[in-house]
Amino acid sequence: MLNELTRNADGVLYRIEDNVETAVNRYVLSTPESRAICNDPLVMGYEYTEKLEGACATFLRQAREATTLGLEEHRSVVFNILRGGLNFSLRGALAKAYGWNNHSSSFVTAQRARVTEGSEQWHITEDEYQKITFPPKAQVIIGDVVATGTSLRHGLEIMIQEAVKQGTELGSILFFTIGGPKSEERLIEADAACRKHFPDYEGTHVCYIEGRFFVPTAETPVTIKITGTDLLRCHSLLAPEFIESNFEAPSYPLERCTIYDAGSRAFQVREYLEDVIDYWMKVKELAASMSFAEVMEERFPELDVKRFGNVSLQDVAEGQLSSLQSLIRP
């Protein structure tokens, strides 16, 4: 399903090719920076944002050579869905990749929440702020972490409605995500709306960073999970380089989520660390009744667990807790 388009020291870019009929051009990118983000929860704060910016810049450089994506500085606008979109630092990625200085940015808030506690239905709770302008025949560049797609749908709907209201044209959408299949569903909806409203619409593109990850439901047989939120490695379409990188440490394939909470990971580090520590405390408790191999069977059965050798689940959990707790300041 992954067809390699280009490879160099900075990363490798694949196109998703399957039997699915879709107007969305789909890519998977793997880079050293994004593998570090998706494997190691200690990559956080400014370092996390900087690495994500670097990965996006790599895609922009490689896509210019290997795809039909042709961005132009005077047409490009970064559409930030706050606050997750800020993690990708796409304004900086465009400057880093192309040397641009005059591309524009727009902003909209979209904070999701469950309809009721324990519900699998989501709605938008914060959407007060908007600052949206478009250059002529705008080429829109967006980044966000996607699990349910609730915030993405909200942001795309506002973007298209505002373009129609302003009497301007949208030319294309490029979406970066560490996310799941709902990314495509929302972009397919947006692509259809853009082709309806904008006669010269050129196309929609999605770049999955390291893979298209699986989002668990209540029925997913994983002992520790947050439904509608976690991005799991199992049942996912992953870059081969990312799969291989999981053998570098036994903790990597066991992380609760590929990204955890993207906003706190960048902007509220203590809150983020407490979230990750809470997970590894649960893993430590789990070690009384499950082995490393049994948890691997839940979380990433596609890996050959024998390559890790004889691993103690309790030792892995205690090692992670020691590293994480040392970063919590009184």
PyMOL commands that set and color helices and strands:
alter all, ss='L'
color gray80, all
select helices_A, chain A and resi 32-39+45-66+73-75+84-88+90-98+150-166+182-197+240-248+252-254+262-267+269-286+292-299+305-308+313-325
alter helices_A, ss='H'
color red, helices_A
select strands_A, chain A and resi 2-8+11-16+24-30+76-82+104-109+111-114+122-126+130-131+138-143+170-179+203-214+232-238
alter strands_A, ss='S'
color yellow, strands_A
deselect
rebuild
show_as cartoon
